[in-house]
Amino acid sequence: MLDTLDAAAVRRWCAGGLAALKRHQGEIDRLNVYPVPDGDTGTNLVLTLTSAQQALAMDLDTLPDSGPTAHGHALRLMAQGALLGARGNSGVILAQILRGFADELTVAPAVRGRELAAALRSGTAAAYTAVAQPVEGTLLTVVAAAAAAADRADSDDLPAVARLAARAAAEALARTPEQLPALARAGVVDAGGRGLCVLLDALVEVLTGESTAGPAPTPRSARPAATVARETGSDEYAYEVQFLLDAGAEAVARMRRALAALGDSLVVVGDGREPESTWNVHVHVNDVGAAVEAGVAAGRPYRISVTRFADQPEPPRGPVSDGRAAVVVATGGGIAELFAAEGATVVPGNPSTGELLDAIRGTGAARVVMLPNDPNTQAVASAAAREAHRHGIKVSVVPTRSPVQALAALAVRDADRRFEDDVIAMAEAAGACRYAEVCHASREALTVAGPCRPGDVLALVEGEVHLIGTDLTDTCAAVVDRMLGGGGELVTLLAGADAPAGLTDAVRAHVARRWPFVEVHTYPGGQPFYPLLVGIE
């Protein structure tokens, strides 16, 4: 039984937590409310913590001469490793929780119960700042419950406080279906929250020598589902404003309140330095001037960028200058070749923060635009962009959700424009490209288009199931018809690795008959899971 968390215990926690996540990896991956075959939260958490353990293993005995304690140094290494290896939203949030631990405990002489409670509070605050629009019923809810229970304990008994925190996290996890209807309909609990419970159980085991891990709770009622509220901003706001800010915590708190009143999708993340930190500020607003003025009132804003979402200009094409580069995430050999032909640096799908950072630095460019091409990679891309700023590289993330949007964005680059204006043009081109994905259902589910069974053909438009069919070619043609019904002049079709021969030819012929004035481009994409990706411009 340990009464304090020393450096050796931190390392055992990281190793034990990683081993536990590997044991539960498949179970967590299956906690997926979409009936598509690429749910990977468990895998992302394993990869994130693997990077944390590697950072610890590479630096066991290099405690700085002054500053952090031995346990604080170990926690810093663990947090930095997790940040660089973070994959997916859950991985980024976990890295922020560990950063909160490190910030709180770096100089604490000893880590007992009250210090653990403070670390959980700090980790919770950092986790909430990592999410553009926090949604309850997720990992955020679970870590907040653990922190609240540790606070209520008001004790220096470290094992007892850890047990209470782990128990409260498990109870909060069981309630997540009550907070997020999609979880209730699917009959599952939140995947990221389940992963955090596994880690807290591993901490209890390190402190007590007793295994307390149990199976994931099952909601009282369950029925399958295929939709979940996505953490995106409202269409009510037309501009994205981003800037770096040097300011103190109190001034930033006032600015945060002012920006929250102006718009949504507010994220303010600091580097933890005192008394004045560098903050990365992101918000969606209609009044750009007021947003920037709020930053001026708080401190010194710089590297200000504004993205206008609504307009759809058609600027001329141009080559990329030596001082600029594009980094694009691609899943599929054919898609990677298309991006490489546009002069982009290509990173394989589901990258870590460190892999994206290496790609950014490898371009040798001072200004880089990054295209993540997947909602689950956007948080990783943003984390890599923040890290790149520390190396003096200006990185702007265009929030593409599909490769077809990235192709539209790359097509309008113009090296003769200011970098900020070029990024705006790329964001506008990506936003003007509607996208769809066609796949086979991996399980039974209730979707907004009706019930589906394993093997059914699903057509998802902008992430939501719109059509359910039995024939792949017919469903692909039907979803293109539905999208062109809303207008469009150019159709892009990317054939997947498992697409049957002639699929894109059949869809092209259908468009030629039904929509004779629409241009169609087809390419072998090679992407897994999705026989066809569709873009409409």
C-alpha positions as CSV (number, residue, x, y, z in Angstrom):
1,M,0.0,0.0,0.0
2,L,1.5,3.3,-1.1
3,D,0.9,6.5,0.8
4,T,2.4,8.7,-1.9
5,L,2.8,8.7,-5.7
6,D,6.6,8.7,-6.4
7,A,8.3,8.6,-9.8
8,A,8.5,4.8,-9.8
9,A,4.8,4.6,-9.1
10,V,4.1,7.0,-12.0
11,R,6.0,4.7,-14.4
12,R,4.2,1.6,-13.0
13,W,0.9,3.4,-13.5
14,C,1.8,4.2,-17.1
15,A,2.9,0.7,-17.9
16,G,-0.1,-0.9,-16.0
17,G,-2.5,1.5,-17.6
18,L,-1.2,0.6,-21.1
19,A,-1.4,-3.1,-20.4
20,A,-5.0,-2.7,-19.1
21,L,-6.0,-0.6,-22.2
22,K,-4.6,-3.3,-24.4
23,R,-6.7,-5.9,-22.6
24,H,-9.8,-3.8,-23.1
25,Q,-8.9,-2.4,-26.5
26,G,-11.4,-4.5,-28.5
27,E,-14.2,-3.9,-26.0
28,I,-13.7,-0.1,-26.1
29,D,-13.4,-0.1,-29.9
30,R,-16.8,-1.9,-30.0
31,L,-18.4,1.0,-28.0
32,N,-19.2,2.7,-31.3
33,V,-22.6,4.3,-31.9
34,Y,-22.1,4.3,-35.7
35,P,-22.8,1.1,-37.6
36,V,-19.7,1.6,-39.7
37,P,-16.5,-0.6,-39.4
38,D,-14.0,2.0,-38.3
39,G,-14.7,2.7,-34.6
40,D,-11.2,2.9,-33.0
41,T,-11.3,4.7,-29.6
42,G,-9.6,1.8,-27.8
43,T,-6.9,1.6,-30.4
44,N,-6.3,5.4,-30.2
45,L,-6.0,5.4,-26.5
46,V,-3.6,2.5,-26.6
47,L,-1.4,4.3,-29.2
48,T,-1.6,7.5,-27.1
49,L,-0.4,5.8,-23.9
50,T,2.2,3.8,-25.8
51,S,3.8,7.1,-26.8
52,A,3.7,8.2,-23.1
53,Q,5.4,5.1,-22.0
54,Q,8.1,5.4,-24.7
55,A,8.8,9.0,-23.5
56,L,9.3,7.6,-19.9
57,A,11.4,4.8,-21.1
58,M,13.7,7.1,-23.0
59,D,14.3,9.4,-20.1
60,L,14.5,7.5,-16.8
61,D,17.3,9.2,-15.0
62,T,17.6,12.8,-16.4
63,L,16.0,14.7,-13.6
64,P,16.7,18.5,-14.1
65,D,19.0,20.1,-11.5
66,S,16.2,22.4,-10.3
67,G,12.5,22.8,-10.8
68,P,10.3,19.7,-10.9
69,T,10.4,16.9,-8.4
70,A,11.2,13.3,-9.5
71,H,7.5,12.4,-9.7
72,G,6.7,15.8,-11.4
73,H,9.4,15.2,-14.0
74,A,8.0,11.7,-14.7
75,L,4.5,13.1,-15.1
76,R,5.7,15.8,-17.5
77,L,7.4,13.2,-19.6
78,M,4.3,11.1,-19.6
79,A,2.1,14.1,-20.6
80,Q,4.4,15.3,-23.3
81,G,4.7,11.8,-24.8
82,A,0.9,11.4,-24.7
83,L,0.5,14.8,-26.5
84,L,2.9,13.9,-29.3
85,G,1.4,10.4,-29.7
86,A,-2.3,11.5,-29.2
87,R,-4.6,10.0,-31.8
88,G,-8.3,10.9,-32.1
89,N,-10.4,13.1,-29.9
90,S,-10.1,10.8,-26.9
91,G,-6.4,10.6,-27.2
92,V,-6.1,14.4,-27.3
93,I,-8.4,14.8,-24.3
94,L,-6.4,12.1,-22.4
95,A,-3.2,14.0,-23.1
96,Q,-4.8,17.1,-21.7
97,I,-5.8,15.3,-18.5
98,L,-2.2,14.1,-18.1
99,R,-0.9,17.6,-18.7
100,G,-3.2,18.8,-15.9
101,F,-1.8,16.2,-13.6
102,A,1.8,17.3,-14.5
103,D,1.0,21.1,-14.1
104,E,-0.5,20.5,-10.7
105,L,2.0,18.0,-9.3
106,T,5.3,19.1,-10.8
107,V,6.6,20.9,-7.7
108,A,4.4,19.3,-5.0
109,P,6.8,17.8,-2.4
110,A,4.6,14.7,-2.1
111,V,1.5,13.4,-3.8
112,R,-1.1,12.2,-1.3
113,G,-4.9,12.3,-1.3
114,R,-5.5,16.0,-1.5
115,E,-2.8,16.4,-4.1
116,L,-4.5,13.7,-6.2
117,A,-7.8,15.6,-5.9
118,A,-6.1,18.8,-7.1
119,A,-4.5,16.9,-10.0
120,L,-7.9,15.5,-11.1
121,R,-9.4,19.1,-10.9
122,S,-6.5,20.4,-13.0
123,G,-6.9,17.5,-15.5
124,T,-10.6,18.1,-15.8
125,A,-10.1,21.8,-16.5
126,A,-7.5,21.0,-19.2
127,A,-9.8,18.4,-20.7
128,Y,-12.7,20.7,-21.1
129,T,-10.5,23.3,-22.8
130,A,-9.4,20.7,-25.3
131,V,-12.9,20.4,-26.7
132,A,-14.5,23.0,-29.0
133,Q,-18.0,22.4,-27.7
134,P,-18.0,20.2,-24.6
135,V,-20.8,17.5,-24.6
136,E,-21.9,15.8,-21.4
137,G,-22.2,12.1,-21.4
138,T,-18.6,11.7,-22.6
139,L,-15.1,11.3,-21.2
140,L,-15.4,14.9,-19.9
141,T,-18.3,13.9,-17.7
142,V,-16.4,10.9,-16.3
143,V,-13.2,12.8,-15.4
144,A,-15.3,15.6,-13.8
145,A,-17.1,13.0,-11.6
146,A,-13.8,11.5,-10.5
147,A,-12.4,14.9,-9.6
148,A,-15.6,15.8,-7.6
149,A,-15.5,12.6,-5.6
150,A,-11.8,13.1,-4.8
151,D,-12.6,16.6,-3.6
152,R,-15.4,15.5,-1.4
153,A,-13.1,12.9,0.3
154,D,-11.0,15.8,1.7
155,S,-8.4,13.3,2.8
156,D,-4.6,12.7,2.6
157,D,-5.2,9.0,2.3
158,L,-4.0,8.5,-1.3
159,P,-5.3,4.9,-1.9
160,A,-8.7,5.8,-0.4
161,V,-9.1,8.9,-2.5
162,A,-8.0,7.0,-5.6
163,R,-10.6,4.3,-4.9
164,L,-13.3,6.9,-4.5
165,A,-12.4,8.7,-7.7
166,A,-12.3,5.4,-9.7
167,R,-15.7,4.4,-8.3
168,A,-17.3,7.7,-9.1
169,A,-15.9,7.6,-12.6
170,A,-17.5,4.1,-13.1
171,E,-20.8,5.4,-11.8
172,A,-20.6,8.4,-14.1
173,L,-19.8,6.1,-17.0
174,A,-22.9,4.1,-16.3
175,R,-25.0,7.3,-16.5
176,T,-23.6,8.5,-19.8
177,P,-26.5,6.9,-21.8
178,E,-28.9,9.1,-19.8
179,Q,-27.0,12.2,-20.9
180,L,-26.3,11.3,-24.5
181,P,-29.4,9.8,-26.2
182,A,-27.4,8.2,-29.0
183,L,-25.6,6.1,-26.4
184,A,-28.9,5.0,-24.9
185,R,-30.3,4.0,-28.3
186,A,-27.1,2.1,-29.1
187,G,-27.1,0.3,-25.7
188,V,-23.5,1.4,-24.9
189,V,-21.6,3.6,-22.6
190,D,-19.1,6.3,-23.8
191,A,-15.9,4.7,-25.2
192,G,-13.5,7.4,-24.1
193,G,-15.0,7.4,-20.6
194,R,-14.6,3.7,-20.4
195,G,-10.9,4.1,-21.3
196,L,-10.4,6.6,-18.5
197,C,-12.1,4.2,-16.0
198,V,-9.5,1.5,-17.1
199,L,-6.7,4.0,-16.3
200,L,-8.1,5.0,-12.9
201,D,-8.5,1.3,-12.0
202,A,-4.8,0.8,-13.0
203,L,-3.8,3.6,-10.7
204,V,-5.7,2.0,-7.8
205,E,-4.0,-1.2,-8.5
206,V,-0.6,0.4,-8.4
207,L,-1.3,2.1,-5.1
208,T,-3.0,-0.8,-3.3
209,G,-1.7,-3.9,-5.1
210,E,-5.4,-4.9,-5.5
211,S,-7.1,-5.3,-8.8
212,T,-10.5,-3.6,-8.8
213,A,-11.2,-3.5,-12.6
214,G,-14.7,-4.7,-13.6
215,P,-16.6,-5.0,-16.8
216,A,-18.1,-2.0,-18.5
217,P,-21.6,-1.1,-17.2
218,T,-24.6,-1.9,-19.3
219,P,-27.4,0.7,-19.6
220,R,-30.8,-0.2,-18.2
221,S,-32.4,-0.1,-21.6
222,A,-30.7,-0.4,-24.9
223,R,-31.6,-0.2,-28.6
224,P,-29.3,0.2,-31.5
225,A,-28.5,3.6,-33.0
226,A,-26.3,5.2,-35.6
227,T,-26.2,8.9,-34.9
228,V,-24.6,11.0,-32.2
229,A,-24.4,14.7,-31.6
230,R,-21.2,15.9,-33.2
231,E,-19.0,18.5,-31.5
232,T,-19.3,21.2,-34.2
233,G,-20.4,24.8,-34.1
234,S,-23.7,26.3,-35.2
235,D,-24.2,27.5,-38.8
236,E,-25.4,30.7,-37.2
237,Y,-21.8,32.0,-37.1
238,A,-20.0,32.9,-40.3
239,Y,-16.3,33.5,-39.2
240,E,-13.7,31.4,-37.5
241,V,-11.2,33.6,-35.6
242,Q,-7.9,32.2,-34.3
243,F,-4.9,33.9,-32.6
244,L,-2.1,33.3,-30.1
245,L,-2.3,35.4,-27.0
246,D,0.3,36.3,-24.3
247,A,-1.7,37.1,-21.2
248,G,-2.2,36.2,-17.6
249,A,-4.9,33.7,-16.4
250,E,-7.2,36.3,-14.9
251,A,-7.3,38.4,-18.1
252,V,-7.9,35.2,-20.1
253,A,-10.8,34.3,-17.9
254,R,-12.4,37.6,-18.6
255,M,-11.7,37.2,-22.4
256,R,-13.2,33.7,-22.3
257,R,-16.5,35.1,-20.9
258,A,-16.6,37.9,-23.5
259,L,-15.9,35.5,-26.4
260,A,-18.5,33.0,-25.1
261,A,-21.1,35.8,-25.4
262,L,-20.1,36.5,-29.0
263,G,-20.2,33.0,-30.5
264,D,-19.5,29.3,-30.1
265,S,-16.9,26.6,-30.7
266,L,-14.7,28.4,-28.1
267,V,-11.4,26.8,-27.3
268,V,-8.7,28.5,-25.2
269,V,-5.7,26.3,-24.4
270,G,-2.6,27.6,-22.6
271,D,0.9,26.2,-22.2
272,G,0.8,26.3,-18.4
273,R,3.7,28.8,-17.9
274,E,3.4,31.4,-15.1
275,P,2.8,34.3,-14.5
276,E,2.1,34.9,-18.2
277,S,1.2,32.1,-20.6
278,T,0.9,31.7,-24.3
279,W,-2.7,30.8,-25.2
280,N,-4.2,29.4,-28.4
281,V,-7.6,31.0,-28.9
282,H,-10.3,29.7,-31.3
283,V,-13.9,30.9,-31.7
284,H,-16.7,31.1,-34.3
285,V,-18.4,34.5,-34.4
286,N,-20.2,37.0,-36.6
287,D,-18.4,40.1,-35.2
288,V,-14.7,39.5,-36.0
289,G,-13.7,43.0,-34.6
290,A,-15.2,42.3,-31.2
291,A,-13.5,39.0,-31.0
292,V,-10.1,40.5,-31.7
293,E,-10.8,43.4,-29.3
294,A,-11.5,40.9,-26.5
295,G,-8.0,39.5,-27.1
296,V,-6.4,43.0,-27.1
297,A,-8.2,43.7,-23.8
298,A,-6.7,40.6,-22.3
299,G,-3.1,40.9,-23.5
300,R,-1.1,40.7,-26.7
301,P,-2.8,38.8,-29.6
302,Y,-0.7,37.9,-32.6
303,R,-0.8,35.5,-35.6
304,I,-4.4,36.4,-36.0
305,S,-6.3,34.5,-38.7
306,V,-9.9,34.8,-39.8
307,T,-11.7,32.2,-41.9
308,R,-15.0,33.2,-43.7
309,F,-17.1,30.1,-44.2
310,A,-20.0,31.3,-46.3
311,D,-18.6,32.8,-49.5
312,Q,-17.7,30.6,-52.5
313,P,-15.3,32.5,-54.8
314,E,-13.4,30.8,-57.7
315,P,-9.9,32.2,-57.4
316,P,-7.2,31.3,-59.9
317,R,-4.9,28.4,-59.4
318,G,-1.2,28.8,-58.8
319,P,1.9,27.0,-57.7
320,V,3.0,26.6,-54.1
321,S,5.9,28.9,-53.1
322,D,9.0,27.6,-51.4
323,G,7.9,29.2,-48.1
324,R,4.6,27.4,-47.9
325,A,3.5,23.8,-47.8
326,A,0.5,21.6,-47.3
327,V,0.2,18.5,-45.1
328,V,-2.6,16.2,-45.8
329,V,-3.9,13.1,-44.1
330,A,-4.7,10.3,-46.5
331,T,-6.1,6.8,-46.0
332,G,-5.7,4.9,-49.3
333,G,-2.9,4.7,-51.8
334,G,-4.8,6.3,-54.7
335,I,-5.9,9.2,-52.5
336,A,-2.3,9.7,-51.4
337,E,-1.1,9.8,-55.0
338,L,-3.7,12.5,-55.8
339,F,-2.5,14.7,-52.9
340,A,1.2,14.1,-53.7
341,A,0.5,15.2,-57.3
342,E,-0.9,18.5,-55.9
343,G,2.5,19.0,-54.1
344,A,1.2,18.1,-50.6
345,T,3.1,16.2,-48.0
346,V,1.0,13.1,-47.3
347,V,0.7,11.5,-43.8
348,P,-1.1,8.0,-43.5
349,G,-4.5,7.9,-41.9
350,N,-5.1,8.1,-38.1
351,P,-1.8,9.8,-37.4
352,S,-0.4,10.8,-34.0
353,T,0.4,14.4,-33.0
354,G,4.1,13.6,-33.3
355,E,3.7,12.2,-36.8
356,L,1.9,15.3,-38.0
357,L,4.5,17.5,-36.3
358,D,7.3,15.6,-38.0
359,A,5.6,16.0,-41.4
360,I,5.1,19.8,-40.7
361,R,8.8,20.3,-39.8
362,G,9.9,18.0,-42.6
363,T,8.4,20.4,-45.2
364,G,11.0,23.0,-44.3
365,A,8.3,25.6,-44.8
366,A,7.6,28.5,-42.4
367,R,3.8,28.5,-43.2
368,V,1.9,25.3,-43.5
369,V,-1.8,24.5,-44.1
370,M,-3.0,21.2,-42.7
371,L,-6.0,19.2,-44.0
372,P,-7.0,16.4,-41.6
373,N,-9.8,14.9,-43.8
374,D,-11.6,13.2,-40.8
375,P,-13.5,14.7,-37.9
376,N,-11.6,12.4,-35.5
377,T,-8.2,13.7,-36.7
378,Q,-9.1,17.4,-36.3
379,A,-8.2,17.5,-32.6
380,V,-4.9,15.8,-33.3
381,A,-4.2,18.3,-36.2
382,S,-4.9,21.2,-33.9
383,A,-2.5,19.8,-31.2
384,A,0.2,19.4,-33.8
385,A,-0.4,23.0,-35.0
386,R,0.1,24.3,-31.5
387,E,3.3,22.3,-31.1
388,A,4.5,23.6,-34.4
389,H,4.0,27.2,-33.3
390,R,6.6,26.5,-30.6
391,H,9.1,25.7,-33.4
392,G,8.3,29.0,-35.1
393,I,6.1,27.5,-37.8
394,K,2.7,29.1,-38.6
395,V,0.2,26.3,-39.2
396,S,-3.4,26.8,-40.1
397,V,-5.8,23.8,-40.0
398,V,-8.6,23.7,-42.6
399,P,-11.2,21.4,-41.0
400,T,-11.8,19.1,-43.9
401,R,-13.9,16.0,-43.1
402,S,-13.4,14.1,-46.3
403,P,-10.6,13.7,-48.9
404,V,-12.9,15.2,-51.6
405,Q,-13.0,18.4,-49.6
406,A,-9.2,18.5,-49.5
407,L,-9.0,18.0,-53.2
408,A,-11.3,21.0,-53.6
409,A,-9.2,23.1,-51.2
410,L,-5.9,22.2,-52.8
411,A,-7.2,23.1,-56.3
412,V,-7.6,26.8,-55.3
413,R,-4.2,27.5,-53.7
414,D,-2.5,30.6,-55.0
415,A,1.1,31.5,-53.9
416,D,0.6,35.1,-55.0
417,R,-2.0,35.7,-52.2
418,R,-1.1,36.3,-48.6
419,F,-1.0,33.1,-46.7
420,E,-3.9,34.0,-44.5
421,D,-6.0,34.9,-47.6
422,D,-5.0,31.6,-49.2
423,V,-6.1,29.6,-46.2
424,I,-9.5,31.4,-46.2
425,A,-9.9,30.6,-49.9
426,M,-9.1,26.9,-49.2
427,A,-11.5,26.8,-46.3
428,E,-14.3,28.3,-48.5
429,A,-13.6,25.8,-51.3
430,A,-13.7,22.9,-48.8
431,G,-16.9,24.2,-47.2
432,A,-18.5,24.4,-50.6
433,C,-17.9,20.8,-51.3
434,R,-20.6,18.5,-50.0
435,Y,-19.4,14.9,-49.3
436,A,-20.9,11.4,-48.9
437,E,-19.6,8.0,-48.0
438,V,-21.0,4.6,-49.0
439,C,-20.2,1.6,-46.9
440,H,-21.7,-1.7,-45.6
441,A,-23.3,-1.7,-42.2
442,S,-21.2,-3.5,-39.6
443,R,-24.1,-4.2,-37.2
444,E,-27.8,-3.8,-36.6
445,A,-28.8,-0.2,-35.9
446,L,-31.6,2.3,-35.9
447,T,-30.6,5.2,-38.1
448,V,-32.3,8.4,-39.1
449,A,-33.1,6.7,-42.4
450,G,-34.6,3.7,-40.6
451,P,-33.3,0.3,-39.3
452,C,-30.3,-1.4,-40.9
453,R,-28.8,-4.9,-40.6
454,P,-25.3,-6.1,-41.0
455,G,-24.4,-6.1,-44.7
456,D,-26.9,-3.4,-45.7
457,V,-25.5,-0.6,-47.9
458,L,-25.4,2.7,-46.1
459,A,-25.0,6.1,-47.8
460,L,-23.9,8.8,-45.3
461,V,-24.2,12.4,-46.4
462,E,-22.1,14.9,-44.2
463,G,-21.8,12.1,-41.6
464,E,-25.5,11.2,-41.3
465,V,-27.2,8.1,-42.8
466,H,-29.5,9.2,-45.6
467,L,-30.1,6.0,-47.5
468,I,-30.2,2.3,-46.8
469,G,-30.1,-0.2,-49.6
470,T,-29.2,-3.7,-50.6
471,D,-27.5,-3.1,-53.9
472,L,-24.2,-1.1,-53.8
473,T,-24.4,0.4,-57.3
474,D,-28.0,1.4,-57.0
475,T,-27.4,3.0,-53.6
476,C,-24.3,4.9,-54.9
477,A,-26.4,6.3,-57.8
478,A,-29.3,7.2,-55.5
479,V,-27.1,9.2,-53.1
480,V,-25.5,11.1,-56.0
481,D,-29.0,11.9,-57.3
482,R,-30.1,13.1,-53.9
483,M,-27.0,15.4,-53.5
484,L,-27.3,16.8,-57.1
485,G,-30.9,17.6,-56.3
486,G,-29.6,20.4,-54.2
487,G,-27.4,21.7,-57.0
488,G,-23.9,21.0,-58.3
489,E,-21.7,21.2,-61.3
490,L,-18.9,18.8,-60.5
491,V,-19.0,15.3,-59.1
492,T,-15.8,13.6,-57.8
493,L,-15.9,9.8,-57.2
494,L,-13.2,8.0,-55.3
495,A,-13.3,4.2,-55.5
496,G,-12.4,2.2,-52.4
497,A,-10.0,-0.7,-52.0
498,D,-13.0,-3.2,-52.0
499,A,-15.1,-1.5,-54.7
500,P,-16.2,-3.9,-57.3
501,A,-14.9,-3.5,-60.8
502,G,-17.0,-1.0,-62.8
503,L,-18.6,0.8,-59.9
504,T,-17.4,4.3,-60.7
505,D,-18.1,3.7,-64.4
506,A,-21.7,2.7,-63.6
507,V,-22.2,5.8,-61.5
508,R,-20.6,8.0,-64.1
509,A,-22.9,6.6,-66.8
510,H,-25.9,7.1,-64.5
511,V,-25.0,10.8,-64.0
512,A,-24.5,11.3,-67.7
513,R,-28.0,10.0,-68.4
514,R,-29.7,11.8,-65.5
515,W,-27.6,15.0,-65.2
516,P,-26.1,15.6,-68.6
517,F,-24.6,19.0,-67.8
518,V,-22.7,17.8,-64.7
519,E,-19.0,17.0,-65.0
520,V,-17.8,13.8,-63.4
521,H,-14.2,13.0,-62.3
522,T,-13.4,9.4,-61.1
523,Y,-10.2,8.2,-59.4
524,P,-9.0,5.0,-57.7
525,G,-8.9,6.1,-54.0
526,G,-7.9,2.8,-52.4
527,Q,-9.6,3.8,-49.1
528,P,-10.6,1.0,-46.7
529,F,-14.2,0.4,-45.5
530,Y,-15.8,2.8,-48.0
531,P,-16.3,1.4,-51.5
532,L,-17.2,5.0,-52.7
533,L,-16.5,8.5,-51.6
534,V,-18.5,11.3,-53.3
535,G,-17.9,15.0,-53.6
536,I,-20.3,17.5,-55.1
537,E,-19.2,21.1,-56.0
